[in-house]
Amino acid sequence: MRKLDELYLQWPFLGSRRMAQHLGVNRKRVQRLMRIMGIEALHPKPRLSRSAIDHQVYPYLLGELVIDRPNQVWCTDITYVPMQRGFLFLVAIMDWFSRFVLSWELSSTLDTSFCLAALDTAFRHGVPEIFNSDQGAQFTATDFTGALQQRQIRISMDGRGRWLDNVFIERLWRSVKYELIYLCSFDDGRQLWSALESYFAFYNFQRPHQALRNRTPSVVFNGK
């Protein structure tokens, strides 16, 4: 599953047939693993973000918006994280302008509760004007959108299958996986949690970003 995840991150347009060819395994096995992982070809976002039929979907608000300050726009997403035995799901909330990771959570299931926990932690840093997500059932759930509306936060959602609408958090996942997940071997969620805690501290406070004029996300988020 880890090799499949790496291949998918590099070439998300590959279907099960070509995945199987690259990995040298049976196509039916690849199809089964892709279903478990929530991966499907031609869509850069995983299937784990599918919306619920009875949930309201909001328009994308960032198309022509100039984002020039912290706490103007926050964004969120969920990704799959492989371990030695099994896998977990990781959600993160990021400030769009500074790339500062405001909060993150791990879960073995795709219910809304771990996304709400991340949101509650993120609010310790402030309140955004706009909150952007994909159309996943976790983010369109009444409990989640209600927590945003209660604080008069405008809700923005990506177009279906349009990963560029939330490009900075997609880049975060790429960094997390290539700089941590694929370099290590985690036996369980406790090890993974500890490693992610250290990584996000490094990402926020020590890792300079060229797009931020070689400043760290923390410096930009705090206006220093």
Buried (B, 14 or more C-beta within 10 A) or exposed (E): BBBBBBBBBEEBEBBBEBBBEBBEBEBEBBBEBBEEBBBBBEBBBBEBBBBEEEBEBBEBBBEEBEBEBBBBBBBBBBBBBBBEEEBBBBBBBBBBBBBBBBBBBBBEEBEBBBBBBBBEBBBEBEEBBBBBBBBBBBBBBEEBBEBBEEEEBBBBBBBBBBBEBBEBBBBBBEBBBEEBBBEEEBEEBEBBBEBBEEBBEEBBEEBEBEEBEEBBBBBBBEEE
